[in-house]
Amino acid sequence: MVCTPCQVLHVGSGILCQVNRPLAAVSATEAPAGLRLHLSCSLADVFTRSPADCLRVVKRTREMASYHKPDEKTLQGLKDIANKLRIHSIKATCASNSGHPSSCCSAAEIMSVLFFHTMRYKSQDPRNPCNDRFVLSKKLAFVDVATGSLGQGLGAACGMAYTGKYFDKASYRVYCLLGDGECSEGSVWEAMAFASYYKLDNLVAILDVNRLGQSEAAPLQHDMDTYRKRCEAFG
């Protein structure tokens, strides 16, 4: 099942969840201190999933009282944007004969919802200090940070969130999209320990569990329960 828009609409609400099975939600107060985590789902059918599938999942949860169901027009708009992102990603990788289209496709809904629904920023003023920040850690390019190796994004996001909370005293949030493959890097877990210790409640870490590694499946594949327990251990 591929992640659909309404599965990530609540990404900034402090909900810890898994979404490639019936949704299990934990309230913000029960989530690991300073770390809001959204576990995305696998890449199985990147072109045909319906946002309605997620709505049925969300209805099963008991702790989503603050969740406001988006209207159908909003959902359809986000779905259309996600599909456009997939098309552009495939065209770009084909034109360059290089890239990872499957990884791009699995994150399409996440990017659609974050940039066109959830994040607060002024597109005409990208340097505005009040803009939310986004760090793309699952690939070799960053939006707000320029670096190379996988596994470095969450650490950079932690630094930005720490600065925002303790120095800037600002209201912006820092969103970091990680891949499951890069979670083999110890730096990811060091960053989670840092986020928990300093109670960075302005940091949102999103883990795209698509099971795909560079040459073989990621070590934990779709073992969402293990991902959840590892993250909770930093609480």
C-alpha positions as CSV (number, residue, x, y, z in Angstrom):
1,M,0.0,0.0,0.0
2,V,1.3,3.4,-0.9
3,C,1.0,6.4,1.4
4,T,-2.0,8.5,0.5
5,P,-2.6,12.2,1.3
6,C,-4.8,11.8,4.4
7,Q,-2.3,9.4,5.9
8,V,0.1,12.3,6.4
9,L,-2.3,15.2,6.9
10,H,-1.8,14.8,10.6
11,V,1.9,14.6,10.4
12,G,2.4,17.8,12.5
13,S,-0.1,16.8,15.2
14,G,2.2,14.8,17.4
15,I,0.8,11.5,16.4
16,L,3.1,8.4,16.4
17,C,1.6,5.9,13.9
18,Q,2.2,3.1,11.5
19,V,0.2,3.0,8.3
20,N,1.0,-0.1,6.3
21,R,-1.3,-2.0,8.7
22,P,-4.5,-0.8,10.5
23,L,-3.5,2.5,12.0
24,A,-2.3,2.5,15.5
25,A,-2.1,6.0,17.1
26,V,-0.3,7.2,20.2
27,S,-1.1,10.6,21.7
28,A,1.4,13.4,21.6
29,T,2.1,13.1,25.3
30,E,2.9,9.4,24.9
31,A,5.2,9.9,22.0
32,P,9.0,10.0,22.5
33,A,9.9,13.3,24.1
34,G,10.9,15.8,21.5
35,L,10.4,13.6,18.5
36,R,7.2,13.3,16.4
37,L,7.5,10.4,14.0
38,H,5.4,9.4,11.1
39,L,6.1,6.0,9.6
40,S,5.1,6.0,6.0
41,C,4.1,2.9,4.1
42,S,5.5,0.7,1.5
43,L,5.8,1.2,-2.3
44,A,3.6,-1.5,-3.7
45,D,1.3,0.4,-6.1
46,V,2.5,3.9,-6.6
47,F,-0.1,4.9,-9.1
48,T,-3.5,3.7,-8.0
49,R,-4.1,4.1,-4.3
50,S,-7.1,6.1,-3.3
51,P,-7.1,8.7,-0.4
52,A,-10.4,7.1,0.6
53,D,-8.4,4.0,1.7
54,C,-6.7,6.1,4.4
55,L,-9.9,7.7,5.6
56,R,-11.2,4.3,6.4
57,V,-8.1,3.6,8.4
58,V,-8.2,6.8,10.2
59,K,-11.8,6.2,11.3
60,R,-10.6,3.1,13.2
61,T,-8.5,5.0,15.6
62,R,-9.7,6.1,19.0
63,E,-7.2,8.8,19.6
64,M,-7.8,11.0,16.6
65,A,-10.3,13.4,18.2
66,S,-8.4,16.4,17.0
67,Y,-8.1,15.1,13.5
68,H,-10.3,17.1,11.0
69,K,-11.3,15.1,7.9
70,P,-10.3,17.2,4.8
71,D,-12.9,17.7,2.2
72,E,-12.9,15.6,-1.0
73,K,-11.8,18.6,-3.1
74,T,-8.7,19.0,-0.9
75,L,-7.9,15.3,-1.0
76,Q,-8.3,15.1,-4.8
77,G,-6.0,18.2,-5.2
78,L,-3.3,16.6,-3.1
79,K,-3.6,13.3,-4.9
80,D,-3.3,15.1,-8.3
81,I,-0.2,16.9,-7.1
82,A,1.4,13.7,-5.9
83,N,0.8,12.0,-9.3
84,K,2.3,15.0,-11.0
85,L,5.4,14.7,-8.8
86,R,5.7,11.0,-9.8
87,I,5.4,11.8,-13.5
88,H,8.0,14.6,-13.2
89,S,10.3,12.3,-11.2
90,I,10.2,9.5,-13.8
91,K,10.6,12.0,-16.7
92,A,13.7,13.5,-15.0
93,T,15.4,10.2,-14.2
94,C,14.7,8.9,-17.8
95,A,16.1,12.1,-19.3
96,S,19.3,12.0,-17.2
97,N,19.6,8.2,-17.3
98,S,20.2,8.4,-13.6
99,G,18.3,8.6,-10.4
100,H,16.0,6.6,-8.1
101,P,12.4,7.0,-9.4
102,S,11.0,4.4,-7.0
103,S,12.2,6.3,-4.0
104,C,10.8,9.5,-5.4
105,C,7.4,7.8,-6.1
106,S,7.1,6.4,-2.5
107,A,7.5,9.9,-1.1
108,A,5.1,11.7,-3.5
109,E,2.1,12.0,-1.2
110,I,4.3,13.0,1.7
111,M,5.8,15.9,-0.3
112,S,2.4,16.8,-1.7
113,V,0.8,17.1,1.8
114,L,3.8,18.8,3.4
115,F,4.3,21.5,0.8
116,F,0.7,22.1,-0.2
117,H,-1.2,21.6,3.0
118,T,0.8,21.3,6.2
119,M,4.0,23.4,6.1
120,R,3.8,27.1,6.8
121,Y,6.0,29.2,4.5
122,K,5.9,32.1,2.1
123,S,6.8,30.8,-1.3
124,Q,7.6,34.3,-2.6
125,D,9.9,34.8,0.4
126,P,12.0,31.7,0.9
127,R,14.4,33.4,3.3
128,N,11.6,34.5,5.6
129,P,12.9,33.5,9.1
130,C,9.4,32.4,10.1
131,N,9.1,29.8,7.3
132,D,9.0,26.1,8.3
133,R,12.1,24.2,7.4
134,F,12.4,21.0,5.3
135,V,15.3,18.6,5.2
136,L,15.2,15.8,2.6
137,S,17.4,13.2,4.2
138,K,16.4,10.1,2.3
139,K,18.2,11.2,-0.8
140,L,21.5,12.9,-1.5
141,A,20.0,16.4,-1.7
142,F,18.7,18.8,0.9
143,V,16.2,21.6,0.7
144,D,17.6,23.7,3.5
145,V,20.9,21.9,4.0
146,A,23.6,20.9,1.5
147,T,25.5,17.7,2.3
148,G,26.1,14.3,0.8
149,S,26.0,11.0,2.8
150,L,22.8,9.4,3.8
151,G,22.0,9.4,7.5
152,Q,23.0,13.1,8.0
153,G,19.7,14.8,7.5
154,L,18.1,14.2,10.9
155,G,21.1,15.5,12.7
156,A,21.0,18.7,10.6
157,A,17.3,19.0,11.3
158,C,17.9,18.6,15.0
159,G,20.4,21.5,14.9
160,M,17.9,23.7,13.1
161,A,15.1,22.7,15.6
162,Y,17.4,23.4,18.5
163,T,18.2,26.8,17.2
164,G,14.6,27.6,16.6
165,K,13.5,26.6,20.0
166,Y,16.4,27.8,22.2
167,F,18.0,30.7,20.3
168,D,15.5,32.1,17.8
169,K,12.5,31.5,20.1
170,A,10.6,31.1,16.9
171,S,7.4,29.2,16.0
172,Y,8.7,27.5,12.9
173,R,8.8,23.7,12.6
174,V,11.5,21.6,11.1
175,Y,10.4,18.6,8.9
176,C,12.8,15.9,8.1
177,L,12.0,13.1,5.6
178,L,14.1,10.0,6.1
179,G,14.4,6.7,4.2
180,D,14.3,3.3,5.8
181,G,17.6,2.3,4.1
182,E,19.5,5.2,5.8
183,C,18.3,4.1,9.2
184,S,21.2,1.6,9.1
185,E,23.4,4.6,9.8
186,G,24.1,5.1,13.5
187,S,23.9,8.9,13.1
188,V,20.1,8.6,12.6
189,W,19.7,7.1,16.1
190,E,22.2,9.6,17.7
191,A,20.1,12.4,16.3
192,M,16.9,10.8,17.8
193,A,18.7,10.7,21.2
194,F,19.6,14.4,20.8
195,A,16.0,15.3,19.9
196,S,14.6,13.4,22.9
197,Y,17.1,14.9,25.4
198,Y,16.5,18.5,24.3
199,K,12.7,18.0,23.9
200,L,12.6,19.3,20.4
201,D,8.9,19.4,20.0
202,N,9.3,21.6,16.9
203,L,10.9,18.7,15.0
204,V,8.9,16.3,12.8
205,A,10.7,13.2,11.6
206,I,9.0,11.3,8.8
207,L,10.2,7.8,8.0
208,D,9.3,6.6,4.5
209,V,9.3,2.8,4.8
210,N,9.3,1.6,1.2
211,R,11.5,-1.4,1.9
212,L,13.8,-0.5,-1.0
213,G,17.6,-0.3,-0.6
214,Q,20.3,0.5,-3.1
215,S,20.9,-3.1,-4.2
216,E,18.6,-5.1,-2.0
217,A,15.8,-4.8,0.5
218,A,16.3,-2.6,3.6
219,P,17.2,-4.7,6.7
220,L,13.9,-4.4,8.5
221,Q,11.8,-4.4,5.3
222,H,8.2,-3.7,6.5
223,D,8.8,-4.5,10.2
224,M,7.0,-1.4,11.4
225,D,6.7,-2.7,14.9
226,T,10.5,-2.8,15.3
227,Y,10.8,0.8,13.9
228,R,8.2,2.0,16.3
229,K,9.9,0.3,19.3
230,R,13.3,1.6,18.4
231,C,12.0,5.2,18.3
232,E,10.0,4.8,21.5
233,A,13.1,3.6,23.2
234,F,14.5,7.2,23.1
235,G,11.6,8.5,25.1
